[in-house]
Amino acid sequence: MLQIVQHSGRAAPKTYPSAMLDLLSDILTRLSLKGTLYFRTSFTPPWGVHVPSFQNVARFHFAHRGECLVHLPQTDDTIRLAQGDLVVIPHGAEHMLFCSTTGKEAVLTLDRVLELSGYRGEGVLVYGGDEDDRDTQLICGHISYGAQGHTGAGHMLLDRLPPYMHIQDYGEARGAWLEATLRVIAAEAGHARMGGDLIALKMSEAIFAQAIRVHLESLSPDSDALAGFADPQLSRALSAFHREPARTWSVEELARIAGMSRTSFAQGFTAKMQVTPMQYLTSWRMQIACQGLTEQGLNVADAAELAGYASEAAFSRVFRKQVGVSPAAYRQQHREIASAESSNV
């Protein structure tokens, strides 16, 4: 028997300082998000789609019209996605989408559904039975983040997100700007129009960032996985570091920005972030270096300077310890992967 996860109301969103939002923006920007709207649907009963798992990808489904059930084998949760709801699956886990009237017996693999529908990537994915008056229209997409095939390309914020985020009445709750965004997405999805790829990218990024923000706003400062980001004092220190990551920081200075004693800050940070302040700083600096080596094409010396290291040798030692390979090897691996991907296009 399916166990439907119900959500009882929504707590009033907290008001976060702009520094917290800037922190989220910096993290997501550094993670090299690449959004894609991969189909808009018109599903009629009986229908069901099994979406496979994929690494370094967040998937989302917005119920533009009608409703469906979403089942995640990883957690054995089944949620009801009502009209206006959004579900984000941040770690790319496999999941099933199916109509509530027929259940999982109608589920086929995504490849099989695409084959049976004759969908070729343009227009609307039409699939299912003959009950045209009961169609479910979904806007489905995914956002890739980090360099595929690389370590050192993620961030604990994403790593610690839950298996799924279900946001009810998403368009209405987020305000007029989001309703307009979703209308644009509905109009663009599946149409081969000039500028469509760029629009899909930016809209998908906005949906993902907004979903994470809503999730963070729902957390209490004592939440386990992301408590540090929900803590107003710690987030001030985190935001200051993210604004100037190459600066020579000390625990004392970060504690002063947080408005805490050194001991309270160090203990509170470690308890809520599950790493020490200096471990967090080092990890993020290596993320910046990874991006510099791969996306900006920097040499090792310039990447070291970008990450705040005066000594190339010291930078290389830390990089190898954090990432597992030398900076030069990491850059070369990225070039080989990029070359392989371009040759397969």
HURA-V459433 format. One line per field, one symbol per residue. psi: psi as a letter, one per 40 degrees, with the letter a starting at -180 (. if undefined). A space follows every 10 residues. Layout:
psi=???
This chain:
psi=hhhhhihgih ihiihiiddd dddddddddd efihihheih ighiiiiihh hiiiifhhii hhgdhaiiih hhddefihih giheihhhgd efiiihhiie ddaeeehiid ddddddeehe eiahhhiaae gdefihhihi iihiiihhei ieeaidddde iidihhhifd dddeiddddd ddddddddhe hgiheddddd dddddddddd dddddddeii eeicdfddde hddddddddd dddgdeihii dddddddefi iddddddddd ddeeiidddd dddddddddd dddddefiid ddddddefhd hddddddddd dddeiidddd dddddddddd ddee.
